[in-house]
Amino acid sequence: MPNPAAVPIDPNAVPLLGLIPLPNNGSNLYTAAPVTPTNWREELVRVDHNLNDKMRLMFRYAHDSWATVTPVPLWTNGTSFPTIQTNFVGPATALVARLTATASPTLLNEFVFSYTTDHIVLTSTGTPDPNCLEASG
């Protein structure tokens, strides 16, 4: 196995070396299993109310949000190094309002309004490992 320090490096490639961590498992392997926390929260409210014997009202509101940092760029094949991560944030809101009216034993009117939205925000984060840059110089 050739010595990595003895391998000639093109000067144009030197800035990219910070994106590739040094081997940490044997002489030429890099292994990592980083764990990052996911913060998730949900608020849920539901109100059911009988206006009278023939009319019922229901309202439901849900808001959830989550934030996590993936250790490698999102949607890669798993072979990327954990030097550039993806900050993944996703709040969502949903609400439903329903009014049902029983006009007769065989006729039911139902009016429904619903709204939902979610905003997924992905941003790159992380920097090259400065130890890799020092080792290449």
N, C-alpha and C positions, 0 to 999 in steps of 0.2 A: 504494500500500500504506500503510495507516495506521500511524502510529508506535505500537508496543506500549505505550510509556510513557504515551501520550495516551488509551489505551482505559480507560474507567471500570471499576473493579473493585468488585464488591459486597463490603462488609466481611466478610460471612459466608464468602466464598470465599477470603479471604486465607490462612487456615491450609492450604488445599489446594494453594496455588501451589508449595509446596516439593516436591510430588510430581511436578510437571511441569518438566523441565529446560528451560533456555533454548535457543533455536535455536543450532545449531553448524554448519549447512550452508546458507549463504544467509541470507535475511532471515527466513524463517518455517519452516524445516525443521530437524528434529532427526534425526541419523543416528548410529548406534552399532553396533559389531560387537564387543562385549566377549567376551573369552575367559577362561574360568575353568577351572582344572585339576580333573581327576577323579582322586582317589586310590583305587586298587583293589588289593585283595590277595586271594590265594586260597591256602589250604593244602589239599592233597589227599594222602590216604594210602590205599593199597590193599594188602591182603595176601591172597595165594592160598596155600592149604596143602592138600596131599594127606594126609589123615589115614591112609588106607590105600588099597588098590587099589580099593575100592568107595565110599569116602566122601571128599568134597572140601568144603572150607570156604573161603568168600570173605568178606572184610570190606572195606568202602570207607567212608571218612569224608571229607567235603568241607566246608570253611568258607570263605566268601568275604564280603568286606565292601567297600563303596564309600562314598565321601563326595564330594559335589560341591555347588557353589552355582550354581544357574541364575541368569543375569543378569536375568531378568524373572520375574514370578510364573509358577509352573509351570502348564502346560496353558492358556495363553492363546493367542490367535490370532497372536501375534508383534508386535502393535502397541503393547504396553505399553512404558513407559519403564523403563530399568534403575535404578529408585530403590528398589524393594522386591524383594528376591531371595527365592529359596526354597532353604533348606539341605536337601539331599536325602541321607539316610543310609540304607543298607540292608544290614544283615548277614543272612546266610543260613547255615543248617547243614543238612546231609543225611548220613544214614548208611544203609547197607544191609548186612545180614548174610545170607548164603545158605549153606545146607547141602544138598548133593545126595548121595543114596545110591542106588547102583545095586544093586537087589535081584536082578535077573536081566537077561539080554540084552534083554528086552522090557519091563521094569518099572523106572521111575526115579521116586524120590520126591525132591521138592524142597521145602524149607522156606525161606521168605523172610521176613525182618523188615526193614521200612524205616521211616524217620522223616525228615521234612523240616519245616523251619520257616523263615520269613523275616519280618522285621520292618522295614517301611518307615516311616521317621520323617520327616515334612515339617514344617519350621518356617520361619516368615517371618523374614527378617533384612533389615538395611539401614534407613537412615533417609532422610528427605527431604533433598535437597541444600540446605545452608544458604545457598549463593550465590543460589539461586532466591528464597529468602525475603527476602534483603537487597535483591535487585533489584526486588522488588514493593513494598517499603516506601517 
